[in-house]
């Protein structure tokens, strides 16, 4: 009987060992670590179904940032040193700027230039040395000196300041209705007078001409 009991005990021990060696090993420590990490990073919150939520309204004021000019010390020092020199340069240039416009042509220059066209034929509406009418001639001569006169003799009557016969000077316009020329002094003027007559210098034939100073 004792022998049979020992055999049975050995058989049971062998079976238990065989079952234990057949089961796979499970690493429970890794699974536990994953569970803890999940609880920390993605916690779950359970709230009762009858809970009410409220959020206070916030008043937000937005202000644009002010621009702040940052000036380097060396740049500021440089500019402060340049200001006196710049002011002196501007003061020196001021008279030159004021005197920049070219002076008006002298009376003798206007008269001498006009005399170059003596003998030009009269052409009604003419505005070139190929042929002039009275206002085309005066307009052409004064344009040479940068003075723009209106096209017609009637408009040239108001192109400047009227002066008396005693104040008239060579280079002034001399005008009467339907005619205009350039005063050359001594009671004479140069003008394109009428069809068939070449441009020439001669006495003023009108009894009361108007003298006009332009420029």
BELCOR-V887508 format. One record per residue. N is the residue number from 1. RES is the residue in one small letter. PHI is phi in whole degrees, 0 to 359 (999 if undefined). Layout:
n->[N	N]
res->[RES	RES]
phi->[PHI	PHI]
//
This chain:
n->[1	2	3	4	5	6	7	8	9	10	11	12	13	14	15	16	17	18	19	20	21	22	23	24	25	26	27	28	29	30	31	32	33	34	35	36	37	38	39	40	41	42	43	44	45	46	47	48	49	50	51	52	53	54	55	56	57	58	59	60	61	62	63	64	65	66	67	68	69	70	71	72	73	74	75	76	77	78	79	80	81	82	83	84	85	86	87	88	89	90	91	92	93	94	95	96	97	98	99	100	101	102	103	104	105	106	107	108	109	110	111	112	113	114	115	116	117	118	119	120	121	122	123	124	125	126	127	128	129	130	131	132	133	134	135	136	137	138	139	140	141	142	143	144	145	146	147	148	149	150	151	152	153	154	155	156	157	158	159	160	161	162	163	164	165	166	167	168	169	170	171	172	173	174	175	176	177	178	179	180	181	182	183	184	185	186	187	188	189	190	191	192	193	194	195	196	197	198	199	200	201	202	203	204	205	206	207	208	209	210	211	212	213	214	215]
res->[x	x	x	x	x	x	x	x	x	x	x	x	x	x	x	x	x	x	x	x	x	x	x	x	x	x	x	x	x	x	x	x	x	x	x	x	x	x	x	x	x	x	x	x	x	x	x	x	x	x	x	x	x	x	x	x	x	x	x	x	x	x	x	x	x	x	x	x	x	x	x	x	x	x	x	x	x	x	x	x	x	x	x	x	x	x	x	x	x	x	x	x	x	x	x	x	x	x	x	x	x	x	x	x	x	x	x	x	x	x	x	x	x	x	x	x	x	x	x	x	x	x	x	x	x	x	x	x	x	x	x	x	x	x	x	x	x	x	x	x	x	x	x	x	x	x	x	x	x	x	x	x	x	x	x	x	x	x	x	x	x	x	x	x	x	x	x	x	x	x	x	x	x	x	x	x	x	x	x	x	x	x	x	x	x	x	x	x	x	x	x	x	x	x	x	x	x	x	x	x	x	x	x	x	x	x	x	x	x	x	x	x	x	x	x]
phi->[999	296	294	295	292	293	296	296	294	292	295	294	295	295	295	296	293	294	294	294	287	278	284	285	273	243	271	284	292	295	297	294	296	297	295	295	298	297	292	283	279	232	291	252	242	248	242	298	294	265	284	252	246	219	234	291	285	252	261	246	250	254	241	290	294	284	286	248	275	257	249	289	303	291	291	297	295	295	294	298	284	277	302	301	293	295	299	295	294	295	296	289	278	303	299	294	294	294	267	298	302	293	294	294	296	287	300	295	294	295	296	296	293	296	293	296	261	303	97	294	293	281	228	296	83	286	228	227	299	288	173	236	258	297	284	296	292	296	299	295	295	290	297	299	256	79	250	267	259	299	284	265	295	297	284	293	301	249	273	200	255	287	238	285	298	291	269	299	231	306	99	286	282	241	225	213	307	86	209	208	209	244	290	247	96	65	80	248	210	245	196	272	265	198	304	87	241	288	299	204	255	188	297	282	267	280	284	219	289	254	257	232	262	246	100]
//
